[in-house]
Amino acid sequence: MSVSEMEDVSSIRLTFQHFSWIDYTVFVIMLAVCGGIGVYFGFIKKQSSPQEYLMGGRNMKLIPVCFSLVASYISGISLLGTPTELYIYGTAYVFTLIGALIMSIVITTTFIPVFHELQLTSAYEYLELRYDKRLRVFGSVLFSVYLMAWLPIVIYVPALAFNQVTGVNIHIVSPIVCLVCIFYTCVGGLKAVVWTDVIQTIIMIGAMILVIIKGTIIVGGFQEVLDKNWKSSRLQFPSFNFDFTERHSIWSVTIGSTFYWIGNIAVNQSMMQRFLALSDLKMSIRAVWGFLCGVFFIVFICGYSGLLAYARYHDCDPLNSKLALAKDQLLPVLVMDVLGDWQGMPGIFVAGVFSAALSSLSTGLNSMAAVVLEDFWKPFFRKLSHRETQILIRAVVVILGCICVGLVFVVEKLGSVLQLTMSLSSASMGPLVGIFLMGLFLPFIDGASALSGGVLGLISAWWVAAQSQLAQARGHLTFEEKVRYTTNCTYTFPSPVEKEPVELYVPNIE
């Protein structure tokens, strides 16, 4: 076929934007089920107290809590970002699960036994018991800043995926989906959050399994996927270099990721709240290991879908050809390519991606309600009546949920600043990990020392994160990407500018 007879990439992109009425129906059913669960726990099986609203009465069941923990941790960012990470940089990222394993050992032997014995509602109550009220407020503020910076991104990323497969503007879909989430979180409390997470996890996993099964068949089988990725050097271990600018070294995926996981699980109210909602310590420890197994499984299937994408597009990269306009649209392109001819399947995928986002959003809003009540209101203001407490925690969910929806439109405008925002918000959790670890293991450290160390640590972490992102933006810090070709594309696309070559580098082939 001559170049003049080839279709333009924009035409191919439009063919991927076909969402049938069946797909829309599947997506709407998912939202309706989530809303129905909120109605059930909010109006039929009502919560009798704030403790039941926030903690499920501390008698939640193990299996639903495990599903909920996995669903809320694996956000739409992870679901779309992990395949892209392996597609561009190879499998070294998967070894960050070593840190997850170490984290599980640490929190089941230290954090959870202490927190469970104290019967905490907010994890940051511990900081006042161990140090003083200043540390409690400091920890709660850091968590709040982190969460309010992260949640709008959690919403925005799957909205991009929805836009890729439907063409519907993110300004339309984001508010609608978020309002459903705010509704069931507000009226149903933790029980509604947990049970919607169960449904959403099943949809999320089912969608990914459908993609990898049919995609593997199309490319010629599992062995073909491995062969193509092996030849392109994508199947790799982390390097053993001591260079701190390496994207993934053995030191960063063990030591660094361990502290990352502790920050995101052990001192994160969104996660710890579910562990403490179980009836006894033994159940909480089992939940940690159940969560770990779920995370391992989802990271592996998401990672494999990235390898599958390379096997499918090894000679026509959708990123350099602009078939995918953003890196996080790689997986949606694969889905529409592989499942687009099966009516209802794209709908299941989009429902799965949004399920991951909704679970993270609902969990975050519920945990913020607990933090505002326990850490910002109770220590400083008068005791509320039962009715006033119910009004406060529901108002927090609605107000912060609406703020998150508004911030989605800010995230859209950030552009290259987006990664900086994520990096700075994540850096906020590092000092918090240090404060908790000092409290657990160094009894001679007092509140003043912990607070000064935490503030200095926060400033240092923000400075390092900002310098790293600025270096990347200026091109002083780059990460070697795996080779990607566009030699056999069956459509035309604009020639890339000099900074974005079609082939990122040419490997030495002997």
C-alpha positions in Angstrom: 0.0 0.0 0.0 1.4 3.4 -1.0 1.7 6.2 1.5 -1.0 8.2 -0.3 -3.5 5.3 0.2 -2.9 5.0 3.9 -5.3 6.3 6.4 -4.3 9.2 8.7 -3.7 8.4 12.4 -6.5 10.7 13.4 -8.9 8.6 11.3 -7.7 5.4 13.1 -8.1 7.2 16.4 -11.7 8.0 15.6 -12.5 4.3 14.8 -11.4 3.5 18.4 -13.9 5.9 19.8 -17.0 3.8 19.4 -19.0 3.1 22.6 -22.2 1.3 21.8 -25.4 1.5 23.8 -24.5 -1.8 25.4 -21.2 -0.3 26.6 -22.9 2.7 28.1 -25.5 0.4 29.7 -22.7 -1.7 31.4 -21.1 1.5 32.7 -24.3 2.9 34.0 -25.2 -0.4 35.7 -21.9 -0.2 37.6 -22.7 3.3 38.8 -26.3 2.3 39.7 -25.1 -0.7 41.7 -22.7 1.5 43.7 -25.5 4.0 44.3 -27.8 1.2 45.4 -25.3 -0.1 47.9 -25.2 3.4 49.4 -29.0 3.5 49.6 -29.1 0.1 51.4 -26.6 1.0 54.1 -27.8 4.6 54.4 -31.6 4.3 54.4 -32.4 0.6 54.9 -29.7 -0.8 57.2 -28.8 2.5 58.9 -25.7 3.2 60.9 -26.6 3.7 64.5 -23.5 5.7 65.5 -20.6 7.7 64.1 -18.3 4.8 65.1 -20.4 2.5 62.9 -20.4 5.0 60.1 -16.6 5.5 60.2 -15.4 2.1 61.4 -18.2 -0.3 60.5 -18.8 -1.0 64.1 -15.3 -2.7 64.2 -16.9 -6.0 63.2 -16.3 -5.9 59.4 -15.7 -9.2 57.6 -12.3 -10.3 56.5 -12.8 -11.0 52.8 -14.7 -7.8 51.9 -12.1 -5.8 53.8 -9.3 -7.5 51.8 -11.1 -6.6 48.5 -11.6 -3.1 49.7 -8.0 -2.6 50.6 -6.8 -3.8 47.2 -9.4 -1.7 45.4 -8.6 1.5 47.1 -4.9 1.1 46.8 -4.9 0.1 43.1 -6.3 3.4 41.7 -6.9 4.2 38.1 -3.4 5.7 38.1 -1.9 2.3 38.9 -4.3 0.4 36.5 -3.3 2.7 33.5 0.2 3.6 34.6 1.7 0.2 35.4 1.3 -1.2 31.8 2.8 2.0 30.4 5.8 1.8 32.9 6.6 -1.8 31.7 6.0 -0.9 28.0 8.5 2.1 28.2 11.0 1.1 30.8 10.8 -2.7 31.3 10.0 -5.0 34.2 12.3 -3.6 36.9 9.4 -1.7 38.4 7.7 -5.0 39.4 10.5 -5.6 41.9 9.1 -2.8 44.1 6.8 -5.6 45.4 9.8 -6.7 47.5 9.2 -3.5 49.5 5.5 -4.5 49.9 6.6 -7.8 51.3 8.9 -6.2 53.8 6.3 -3.6 54.7 3.8 -6.4 55.5 6.2 -8.0 57.9 6.9 -4.6 59.6 3.3 -3.5 60.1 2.0 -6.9 61.3 4.7 -6.9 64.0 4.6 -3.3 65.0 2.0 -0.8 63.7 -1.1 -2.9 63.7 -0.6 -4.6 67.2 -0.1 -1.2 68.8 -2.9 0.6 67.0 -5.3 -2.3 67.6 -4.6 -2.4 71.3 -5.3 1.4 71.5 -8.6 1.0 69.6 -7.8 4.1 67.5 -10.2 5.6 65.0 -7.6 7.9 63.5 -4.0 6.6 63.1 -2.8 10.1 64.1 -4.4 9.8 67.6 -1.2 7.7 68.3 1.0 10.7 67.8 -0.8 12.6 70.6 -0.6 9.6 72.9 3.1 9.1 72.2 4.2 12.7 71.8 1.8 15.6 72.1 -1.1 17.3 70.4 1.1 19.3 68.0 2.4 16.1 66.4 -1.1 14.8 66.0 -2.1 18.0 64.1 1.1 17.9 62.1 0.5 14.3 61.0 -3.1 15.0 60.2 -2.3 18.1 58.1 0.4 16.2 56.1 -2.1 13.4 55.4 -4.8 15.9 54.3 -2.4 17.7 52.0 -1.3 14.4 50.4 -4.8 13.2 50.0 -6.3 16.3 48.5 -3.4 16.6 46.0 -3.8 12.9 45.1 -7.6 12.4 44.8 -8.1 14.8 41.8 -5.4 13.0 39.9 -7.1 9.7 40.7 -10.3 11.0 39.1 -8.6 12.7 36.1 -6.6 9.7 34.9 -9.6 7.4 34.2 -11.5 10.3 32.7 -8.7 10.4 30.1 -9.3 6.7 29.4 -13.0 7.3 29.1 -12.3 10.1 26.6 -10.0 7.8 24.6 -12.7 5.2 24.0 -15.8 7.4 23.8 -14.7 10.9 22.8 -16.8 12.2 25.7 -15.3 15.3 27.3 -13.8 14.7 30.7 -15.7 17.9 31.9 -18.9 15.9 31.5 -18.0 12.4 32.8 -15.9 13.4 35.8 -18.6 15.4 37.7 -21.3 12.7 37.0 -19.2 9.8 38.2 -17.9 11.7 41.2 -21.3 12.7 42.3 -22.4 9.1 42.4 -19.3 8.3 44.5 -20.0 11.2 46.9 -23.6 10.1 47.3 -22.9 6.5 48.3 -20.0 7.5 50.5 -22.0 10.2 52.2 -25.1 8.1 53.0 -23.6 4.7 53.4 -20.4 5.2 55.4 -17.6 2.6 55.6 -19.8 -0.4 55.0 -21.0 1.1 51.7 -17.4 1.9 50.8 -16.2 -1.6 51.5 -19.0 -3.4 49.7 -18.9 -1.2 46.6 -15.1 -1.9 46.6 -15.9 -5.6 46.5 -18.0 -5.1 43.3 -15.5 -2.7 41.8 -12.6 -5.0 42.4 -14.4 -7.9 40.7 -15.1 -5.6 37.7 -11.5 -4.3 37.7 -9.9 -7.7 37.7 -12.4 -9.1 35.2 -11.7 -6.3 32.8 -8.0 -6.8 32.9 -8.3 -10.6 32.5 -10.5 -10.2 29.4 -7.9 -7.9 27.8 -4.9 -10.2 28.5 -6.6 -13.4 27.4 -7.9 -12.2 24.0 -4.8 -10.0 23.5 -2.5 -13.0 24.1 -4.4 -15.1 21.6 -4.2 -12.3 19.0 -0.4 -11.9 19.2 0.2 -15.6 19.0 0.4 -16.9 22.6 2.2 -16.3 25.8 5.5 -17.5 24.5 5.3 -14.9 21.7 4.8 -12.1 24.3 7.8 -13.3 26.2 10.0 -13.6 23.1 9.3 -10.2 21.8 9.9 -8.5 25.1 13.0 -10.5 25.7 14.5 -9.4 22.4 13.7 -5.8 23.2 15.4 -6.1 26.7 12.2 -5.4 28.5 12.5 -8.5 30.7 15.1 -7.2 33.1 16.2 -7.0 36.8 16.9 -3.7 38.6 20.5 -2.5 38.2 22.9 -2.9 41.1 24.5 0.5 40.6 24.8 3.0 43.4 23.7 5.8 41.1 20.8 7.5 42.8 19.6 8.9 39.5 18.8 5.3 38.2 15.0 4.9 37.7 15.0 1.5 39.3 18.0 0.1 41.2 18.0 -2.8 43.6 18.4 -0.3 46.4 15.4 1.8 45.4 13.1 -1.2 44.9 14.1 -2.7 48.3 15.0 0.1 50.7 13.2 2.9 49.0 10.0 1.1 48.1 9.8 -0.4 51.7 9.5 3.1 53.1 7.2 4.1 50.3 4.9 1.2 51.1 5.0 1.9 54.8 4.0 5.5 54.1 1.1 4.5 51.9 -0.2 1.7 54.1 0.9 2.0 57.8 0.6 5.7 58.3 -2.1 6.3 55.8 -5.5 6.8 57.4 -7.3 5.5 54.3 -5.7 2.1 54.6 -5.3 1.8 58.4 -8.9 2.6 59.0 -10.0 -0.7 57.3 -7.4 -2.8 59.3 -8.8 -1.3 62.5 -12.4 -1.9 61.4 -11.9 -5.7 61.9 -12.9 -7.3 65.2 -9.5 -8.5 66.5 -5.7 -8.4 65.9 -5.6 -11.8 64.2 -8.1 -10.7 61.6 -6.2 -7.5 61.0 -3.0 -9.4 60.4 -4.7 -11.8 58.0 -6.1 -8.8 56.1 -2.5 -7.5 55.6 -1.5 -10.7 53.9 -4.7 -10.9 52.0 -4.1 -7.4 50.7 -0.5 -8.3 49.8 -1.7 -11.2 47.7 -4.2 -9.1 45.9 -1.7 -6.4 45.2 0.8 -9.0 43.8 -1.9 -10.4 41.5 -3.1 -7.0 40.1 0.4 -5.7 39.6 1.3 -8.8 37.7 -1.7 -8.7 35.4 -1.3 -5.0 34.8 2.4 -5.5 34.2 1.7 -8.3 31.8 -0.7 -6.1 29.8 2.2 -3.7 29.3 4.3 -6.5 27.9 1.3 -7.6 25.8 1.0 -4.1 24.4 4.7 -4.2 23.2 4.1 -7.6 21.6 1.1 -6.1 19.8 2.8 -2.8 18.8 6.4 -3.8 18.5 6.7 -2.4 15.0 4.1 0.4 15.3 4.4 2.3 18.5 1.1 4.1 19.3 2.8 6.7 21.5 5.3 8.0 18.9 2.7 7.7 16.1 0.3 9.7 18.3 -2.4 7.0 18.1 -2.4 7.4 21.9 -2.2 11.2 22.7 -1.0 10.6 26.3 1.1 7.8 27.8 -1.7 6.8 30.1 -3.9 6.1 27.0 -1.8 3.2 25.9 -3.9 0.6 27.7 -7.2 2.0 26.4 -5.8 1.9 22.9 -4.9 -1.8 23.4 -8.4 -2.5 24.8 -10.2 -0.9 21.9 -7.9 -2.7 19.5 -8.4 -6.1 21.1 -11.9 -5.9 22.5 -13.5 -3.2 20.3 -15.4 -5.7 18.2 -17.0 -7.3 21.2 -20.0 -5.1 22.2 -20.0 -4.5 26.0 -16.4 -5.3 26.5 -15.1 -1.7 26.2 -17.8 -0.8 28.7 -16.6 -3.4 31.1 -13.0 -2.1 30.8 -14.1 1.6 31.4 -16.2 0.4 34.3 -13.1 -1.4 35.7 -10.9 1.7 35.4 -13.5 3.9 37.0 -14.1 1.3 39.6 -10.5 1.7 40.6 -10.8 5.4 40.8 -14.1 5.4 42.7 -12.8 3.0 45.3 -9.9 5.3 46.0 -12.1 8.4 46.1 -14.7 6.9 48.4 -12.1 5.5 50.8 -10.3 8.9 50.8 -13.4 10.8 51.6 -14.5 8.5 54.4 -11.0 8.6 55.9 -11.0 12.4 55.7 -14.3 12.5 57.6 -12.6 10.5 60.4 -9.5 12.7 60.4 -11.6 16.0 60.5 -13.8 14.6 63.4 -11.1 12.9 65.5 -8.0 15.2 64.8 -9.4 18.6 63.9 -12.6 18.9 65.8 -12.6 16.8 69.0 -9.2 18.1 70.4 -10.1 21.7 70.0 -13.9 22.2 70.0 -16.9 21.3 72.1 -18.3 17.8 72.2 -20.9 17.3 69.5 -24.2 15.5 70.0 -24.9 12.3 68.0 -26.9 14.2 65.4 -24.3 17.0 65.1 -21.6 14.5 64.6 -23.5 12.7 61.8 -24.1 16.1 60.1 -20.4 17.0 60.4 -18.9 13.8 58.9 -21.4 13.8 56.1 -20.8 17.5 55.3 -17.0 16.7 55.2 -17.6 14.0 52.6 -19.8 16.3 50.4 -17.6 19.4 50.7 -14.3 17.7 50.1 -15.8 15.5 47.3 -17.0 18.7 45.5 -13.5 20.3 46.0 -11.9 17.2 44.5 -14.2 17.5 41.4 -13.3 21.1 41.1 -9.6 20.3 41.3 -9.9 17.9 38.4 -10.1 20.9 36.1 -7.0 22.3 37.7 -5.1 19.1 37.2 -6.0 19.2 33.5 -4.2 22.6 33.2 -1.1 21.6 35.1 0.6 19.8 32.2 4.2 19.2 33.0 3.7 20.4 36.6 1.5 17.3 37.3 4.4 15.0 38.1 5.9 17.7 40.3 2.6 17.9 42.2 2.4 14.2 42.7 6.1 14.0 43.8 5.7 16.8 46.4 2.5 15.3 47.8 4.2 11.9 48.1 7.2 13.5 49.8 4.8 14.7 52.5 4.4 11.2 53.8 8.1 10.5 54.2 8.6 12.6 57.4 5.4 11.1 58.8 6.9 7.6 58.4 9.9 8.8 60.4 7.8 10.3 63.2 5.8 7.1 63.6 8.9 4.9 63.5 10.7 7.1 66.1 7.6 6.8 68.3 7.5 3.0 68.1 11.3 2.3 68.4 13.0 5.2 70.1 11.2 5.9 73.4 13.7 8.6 74.4 12.7 11.1 71.7 10.2 13.7 72.9 7.6 15.7 71.0 9.7 18.8 70.4 12.5 16.8 68.9 10.1 14.8 66.7 8.3 17.9 65.5 11.5 19.8 64.6 12.9 16.6 62.9 9.6 16.2 61.0 9.6 19.8 59.8 13.2 19.6 58.6 12.5 16.3 57.0 9.5 17.7 55.2 11.5 20.7 53.9 14.4 18.4 52.8 12.0 15.9 51.1 10.2 18.7 49.2 13.5 20.2 48.1 14.9 16.9 46.8 11.6 16.1 45.0 11.4 19.6 43.5 15.0 19.5 42.3 14.5 16.1 40.8 11.4 17.2 38.8 13.1 20.4 37.7 16.1 18.4 36.5 13.8 16.2 34.5 11.9 19.1 33.0 15.2 20.8 31.9 16.5 17.6 30.4 19.4 17.3 32.9 17.9 14.0 34.3 16.6 11.5 31.9 15.8 7.8 32.1 16.7 5.5 29.2 13.6 4.2 27.5 13.3 1.0 25.7 13.4 1.1 21.9 10.1 1.6 20.1 9.6 1.4 16.4 7.1 2.8 13.9 8.6 1.1 10.8 5.5 -1.0 9.9 2.6 1.3 10.8 -0.3 1.0 8.3 -1.3 4.6 8.8 0.4 8.0 8.3 1.2 10.3 11.2 3.0 13.6 11.6 6.7 13.6 11.7 7.9 13.9 15.3 9.7 17.0 16.4 13.4 16.7 17.2 12.8 16.2 21.0 10.5 13.3 20.3 12.2 11.0 17.8 10.2 8.1 16.4 12.9 5.7 17.6 14.2 6.8 21.0 17.5 5.2 20.5 19.0 2.4 18.3 20.4 -0.5 20.3 23.6 -2.2 19.5 22.5 -5.4 17.7 25.3 -7.9 17.3 
